[in-house]
Amino acid sequence: MTIYNQAIESYDEKMAKDVIMLAGRILLESGAEGSRVEDTMTRMAFTLGYKESNSFVTNTVINFMLHNESYPRIFRIKTRDTNLLRISRTNGVSRRLSLGDISL
């Protein structure tokens, strides 16, 4: 019998993943470059106390983990357009979070 070490997500981890994935999704669907999306997601996770998060972003997929013990989140991007207002607003939320002006 094999016993698997399963990570159990706390409410805080789930909320952090939800917010970070939403930001990544908005950015990518609005035309942001993949490396910029990864950078924003990593900065948000770092601000929330997750120093070793991992993200992998292509034009069609976002793959994100808060830390090595957490379950990955994967989201497929089906539509893309250019919406600089959405990118600007999402970056604004990320900056405010980093500065401590807002919380999750």
Protein Blocks (a to p, Z undefined) as FASTA:
>chain_A
ZZdddddddfklmmmmmmmmmmmmmmmmnopafklmmmmmmmmmmmnopakbccdddfkb
ccddfblkbccdddddfbdcddfklmmmmmmmmmmmmnopacZZ
